[in-house]
Structures are given as structure tokens and as C-alpha cells.
Amino acid sequence: MKIISLVFNYDLDKVAESGRAWGYQGYKNKDFIFEYSAASYATFAHHNPHLQYIIDTDDPDFLWKKLKHYDVQKSNIIINDAANEIEEWKQHQYCFWPLAMHRKKYAKYNESIIKLDNDLTCLKPIDDLLKFDGCLTWQYERNVNEGKESWGERYACRKALGTENFPEYNLGVLGISKNYLHVIDECIDYADKLIAVDTSDVIAYKEAPGRKFKMWIVSEQTAMNYAIWKNHLPIMETADYFIHHCYGFDVKKNVIESAEFLKK
């Protein structure tokens, strides 16, 4: 079992160009990204000091500096310097392509993977999740075809995948068990197809009136959901174990606030 996470200094210009017009407001800067990431990792370590947690980053020293503010067991936290890999992954036109490639990196070990986003608050020990078979998600959101046409996801799915009738789970928590690791490569293929669909004439956000966006902003998540659905993976949701601070343009600060009780 590999429990993994990824944090890096986002290219906020590319984030905005990729469709997250609110990116500067939500992510702010490197210091803030690493601050809420450290808070997230601290809550996991607090509840799961016995579990090895592997974090890849482009600045290990800076992340350790942030983590040192928290009174948690750190002996099972492994922070890897992945700066070269991340820099290569970041060259892709899609701003969060590193997420897809990060999972691919760990699939080669032929062990089950649990990927945790860097904006989670862990609520309790996750031991009961470790024997899952199939897929862990955070929680169900909707069917793709129930979304707004103006988001661009439905259009991209019709063009790239030939269907928009499949379930969309929030993958802030994503577990893929050993026997289903092949869906990670499938996800990368589907994501490439989704990203290639020009959504400029479809996407319209009230936060960015008149601005054109060429791609669906969470193509990687949609691609993984499609791969999970197509392969009929059993799904277990984990919202009882984690809060995912993702709904809102200014919610990442809540990750930090949720970990205040762990500060030294």
C-alpha cells in the first residue's frame, strides 16, 4: 500500500488559462499553497501516526519548515524531492497534469495506491479503508450529464468519450487497489482526449465574463471517473474520514484553521 500526496508551486497563469479563472484568489501564492498543504498533512499524521505517508514536492525544505509548526508524529512522513519530475510534468498545457503523472509514477510498484489531495482535513484513523478492493473516492457529486452545459464538461465528454452519461465522484481522495492499476494509464489517455477538445465556444463563467477557455478545467478528474465507470470498479466513499476544502474560491484557509489545534 502506498499512501501518497503531491504539492508544488503552481503556475497560476496556467491555472487561470486552463479555466480556473479564480486561481489567484483560491491558491494565492507558493507560501499559501505550502501552508495549507502542511496543515492537511498534519491532520493525517495526527490520526494516523503509524502509517507511512509519501509526499512528493518541488521544495522539501520549505514543506518541512511548514510542518515543523505542528505537534504531530513525523517519523512516518517521507518527503521526496521531485523537483525535476514536477518541472517536466508542468510543461504540459494542462496545469494539473502532474496529478495524473504522479499516480502513474506509483502504479509501477504494483501496490494499491491511496492518493490524498493537499487540501483535506483528516478526521480519524483510516485503517478501515486500507483493505478496499476497487476504488476509494471522496464523495459522489452528480452524473456528468446533470452539469451545466456552460461548464464545458458535457461538451468535452461527448466529443472525446462519446458519452456524458456516467457518474462523477470528487477525487480529493482516490484509492485504486492493486488489481485495477491499469485504469491509471487509461485515465491518462482519456484526459489527453478531453484536453484536446476546444471548449472555447461553450464555457462561460460569470467570474470571467467574455473570457474564452479552451479546455475543461478538471479533465483529469473526469477522465479518471470515466475509467472507473467503464471498468466497473466497486466504489467506497470516504467523506466520513476527510473534509475536502474544495467548494468555494476562498476555502483553502479552512484547511489551516482546521489544523490549528495541532500547532505547537
C-alpha positions as CSV (number, residue, x, y, z in Angstrom):
1,M,0.0,0.0,0.0
2,K,1.3,3.4,-1.0
3,I,-0.4,6.5,0.6
4,I,0.8,9.4,-1.5
5,S,0.4,13.2,-2.0
6,L,1.8,15.9,-4.1
7,V,2.4,19.6,-3.5
8,F,4.2,22.0,-5.8
9,N,4.4,25.7,-6.7
10,Y,1.6,26.1,-9.2
11,D,1.9,28.2,-12.4
12,L,-1.0,30.4,-11.5
13,D,-1.0,32.0,-15.0
14,K,-1.5,28.5,-16.5
15,V,-4.1,27.7,-13.8
16,A,-6.1,30.7,-14.9
17,E,-5.6,29.9,-18.6
18,S,-6.8,26.3,-18.0
19,G,-10.2,27.5,-16.9
20,R,-9.8,28.3,-13.2
21,A,-10.2,32.0,-13.5
22,W,-10.4,32.2,-9.7
23,G,-7.0,30.5,-9.4
24,Y,-5.2,33.6,-8.0
25,Q,-7.9,34.1,-5.4
26,G,-8.0,30.4,-4.4
27,Y,-4.3,29.5,-4.4
28,K,-2.8,32.9,-3.9
29,N,1.0,32.0,-3.9
30,K,3.5,29.4,-3.1
31,D,3.6,30.2,0.6
32,F,-0.1,29.8,1.0
33,I,-0.2,26.6,-1.0
34,F,2.5,25.0,1.2
35,E,0.9,26.4,4.3
36,Y,-2.4,24.7,3.8
37,S,-0.7,21.6,2.4
38,A,1.3,21.2,5.7
39,A,-1.9,21.7,7.7
40,S,-3.6,19.0,5.7
41,Y,-0.7,16.6,6.2
42,A,-0.5,17.3,9.9
43,T,-4.1,16.2,10.4
44,F,-3.4,13.0,8.6
45,A,-0.3,12.3,10.7
46,H,-2.2,13.2,13.9
47,H,-4.8,10.5,13.3
48,N,-2.5,8.0,11.5
49,P,1.0,8.2,13.1
50,H,1.5,4.5,12.3
51,L,1.0,4.8,8.6
52,Q,3.8,5.8,6.1
53,Y,2.8,8.9,4.1
54,I,4.8,9.7,1.0
55,I,4.8,13.3,-0.2
56,D,6.4,14.4,-3.4
57,T,7.2,18.1,-3.8
58,D,9.4,20.6,-5.6
59,D,10.6,22.2,-2.3
60,P,11.2,19.7,0.5
61,D,12.9,22.1,2.8
62,F,10.1,24.6,2.6
63,L,7.5,21.9,3.3
64,W,9.4,20.6,6.3
65,K,9.6,24.2,7.6
66,K,5.8,24.5,7.5
67,L,5.3,21.0,9.0
68,K,7.6,21.8,12.0
69,H,4.9,24.1,13.3
70,Y,2.7,21.1,14.1
71,D,3.0,18.9,17.1
72,V,2.5,15.6,15.3
73,Q,4.5,12.4,14.8
74,K,6.6,12.9,11.7
75,S,8.7,9.8,11.6
76,N,6.4,8.1,9.0
77,I,6.2,11.2,6.8
78,I,8.5,10.8,3.8
79,I,9.1,14.0,1.8
80,N,10.7,13.4,-1.6
81,D,12.5,15.9,-3.7
82,A,10.6,15.5,-7.0
83,A,11.5,18.9,-8.4
84,N,12.9,17.6,-11.7
85,E,9.9,15.4,-12.4
86,I,7.4,18.1,-11.4
87,E,9.1,20.7,-13.6
88,E,8.8,18.3,-16.5
89,W,5.2,17.5,-15.8
90,K,4.4,21.2,-15.5
91,Q,5.3,21.8,-19.2
92,H,2.1,20.2,-20.2
93,Q,-0.6,22.6,-21.4
94,Y,-3.0,21.3,-18.7
95,C,-2.0,22.9,-15.3
96,F,-2.6,19.9,-13.1
97,W,-1.1,17.3,-15.4
98,P,1.3,16.5,-12.6
99,L,-1.6,14.9,-10.7
100,A,-2.0,12.3,-13.5
101,M,1.7,11.6,-13.8
102,H,2.1,11.4,-10.1
103,R,-0.3,8.4,-9.9
104,K,1.4,6.8,-12.8
105,K,4.8,7.1,-11.0
106,Y,3.5,5.0,-8.1
107,A,1.5,2.5,-10.1
108,K,4.8,0.9,-11.2
109,Y,5.2,-0.5,-7.6
110,N,2.3,-2.9,-8.2
111,E,0.7,-2.0,-4.9
112,S,-2.6,-0.4,-4.0
113,I,-2.5,3.4,-4.0
114,I,-4.3,6.0,-1.9
115,K,-3.8,9.5,-3.3
116,L,-4.7,12.3,-0.9
117,D,-5.2,15.9,-2.2
118,N,-3.3,18.6,-0.3
119,D,-6.5,20.4,0.8
120,L,-8.0,17.7,3.0
121,T,-8.6,17.6,6.7
122,C,-8.3,14.1,8.1
123,L,-11.0,13.4,10.7
124,K,-10.0,10.0,12.1
125,P,-7.8,6.9,11.5
126,I,-8.2,5.4,8.1
127,D,-7.3,1.8,9.0
128,D,-10.8,0.6,7.9
129,L,-10.1,1.8,4.4
130,L,-6.9,0.0,3.8
131,K,-8.3,-3.3,2.7
132,F,-10.5,-1.8,0.0
133,D,-10.9,-3.6,-3.3
134,G,-11.7,-1.3,-6.3
135,C,-11.8,2.4,-5.8
136,L,-11.9,4.9,-3.0
137,T,-13.4,8.3,-3.7
138,W,-14.2,11.3,-1.5
139,Q,-17.9,11.5,-2.4
140,Y,-20.4,11.4,-5.3
141,E,-21.2,14.7,-6.9
142,R,-23.5,14.1,-9.8
143,N,-23.8,12.5,-13.2
144,V,-21.8,14.4,-15.9
145,N,-25.0,14.9,-17.9
146,E,-26.6,16.7,-14.9
147,G,-24.0,19.5,-15.0
148,K,-24.4,22.9,-16.8
149,E,-23.6,22.9,-20.5
150,S,-21.7,26.2,-19.9
151,W,-19.2,24.4,-17.8
152,G,-17.8,22.6,-20.9
153,E,-17.6,19.1,-19.3
154,R,-20.6,17.7,-21.1
155,Y,-19.4,19.0,-24.5
156,A,-15.9,17.7,-24.0
157,C,-17.2,14.3,-22.9
158,R,-19.5,14.0,-25.9
159,K,-16.7,14.9,-28.2
160,A,-13.9,12.9,-26.6
161,L,-15.6,9.9,-25.0
162,G,-18.8,9.6,-26.9
163,T,-21.0,9.8,-23.8
164,E,-21.8,12.1,-20.9
165,N,-23.9,9.6,-19.0
166,F,-21.6,8.4,-16.3
167,P,-21.1,9.3,-12.6
168,E,-18.8,12.0,-11.3
169,Y,-17.1,11.5,-8.0
170,N,-15.0,14.1,-6.2
171,L,-11.5,12.5,-6.2
172,G,-9.9,14.6,-3.5
173,V,-9.4,11.1,-2.1
174,L,-8.6,8.5,-4.7
175,G,-7.7,4.9,-4.0
176,I,-7.0,2.4,-6.7
177,S,-6.5,-1.2,-5.5
178,K,-3.7,-3.4,-6.9
179,N,-5.9,-5.3,-9.3
180,Y,-7.2,-2.2,-11.0
181,L,-4.0,-0.1,-11.5
182,H,-4.4,-0.3,-15.3
183,V,-7.1,2.4,-15.1
184,I,-4.4,4.9,-14.3
185,D,-2.9,4.6,-17.8
186,E,-6.4,4.6,-19.2
187,C,-7.1,7.8,-17.3
188,I,-4.1,9.5,-18.9
189,D,-5.3,8.5,-22.4
190,Y,-8.9,9.8,-21.7
191,A,-7.5,13.0,-20.2
192,D,-5.5,13.7,-23.3
193,K,-8.6,13.3,-25.4
194,L,-10.6,15.6,-23.1
195,I,-7.9,18.3,-23.0
196,A,-7.7,18.2,-26.8
197,V,-11.4,19.3,-27.2
198,D,-11.6,23.0,-27.8
199,T,-14.3,24.3,-25.4
200,S,-13.8,28.0,-26.3
201,D,-17.3,28.4,-27.7
202,V,-19.0,26.6,-24.8
203,I,-17.5,27.5,-21.5
204,A,-18.9,30.6,-19.9
205,Y,-18.2,31.6,-16.2
206,K,-19.8,34.5,-14.5
207,E,-16.5,35.1,-12.7
208,A,-14.8,35.8,-16.1
209,P,-17.4,37.3,-18.4
210,G,-16.4,37.2,-22.1
211,R,-13.2,35.2,-21.5
212,K,-12.6,32.1,-23.6
213,F,-11.3,28.8,-22.1
214,K,-10.0,26.1,-24.4
215,M,-10.3,23.1,-22.0
216,W,-12.5,21.6,-19.3
217,I,-10.8,22.6,-16.1
218,V,-10.8,19.2,-14.3
219,S,-10.3,17.0,-17.4
220,E,-8.0,14.7,-15.3
221,Q,-10.7,14.0,-12.7
222,T,-13.4,13.5,-15.4
223,A,-11.1,11.1,-17.2
224,M,-10.5,9.1,-14.1
225,N,-14.2,8.9,-13.4
226,Y,-14.8,7.6,-16.9
227,A,-12.1,5.0,-16.5
228,I,-13.6,3.9,-13.1
229,W,-17.1,3.7,-14.6
230,K,-16.0,1.9,-17.8
231,N,-14.1,-0.7,-15.8
232,H,-16.9,-1.2,-13.3
233,L,-14.8,-0.6,-10.2
234,P,-16.5,-1.1,-6.8
235,I,-16.6,2.3,-5.1
236,M,-16.3,3.3,-1.5
237,E,-16.8,6.9,-0.4
238,T,-14.6,8.4,2.3
239,A,-16.4,11.7,3.3
240,D,-16.7,10.3,6.9
241,Y,-12.9,10.3,7.1
242,F,-12.0,13.5,5.3
243,I,-13.2,17.0,4.7
244,H,-12.2,18.2,1.2
245,H,-12.0,22.0,1.2
246,C,-12.7,22.5,-2.4
247,Y,-16.2,24.1,-2.8
248,G,-15.6,27.8,-3.0
249,F,-13.0,30.2,-4.2
250,D,-11.6,31.1,-0.8
251,V,-11.9,27.9,1.2
252,K,-8.3,26.7,1.4
253,K,-7.8,28.8,4.5
254,N,-10.2,26.4,6.2
255,V,-7.6,23.7,5.9
256,I,-5.2,25.8,8.0
257,E,-7.9,26.7,10.5
258,S,-8.9,23.0,10.9
259,A,-5.4,22.1,12.0
260,E,-4.9,25.0,14.5
261,F,-5.4,22.6,17.4
262,L,-2.2,20.8,16.4
263,K,0.0,23.9,16.4
264,K,2.9,23.9,18.9
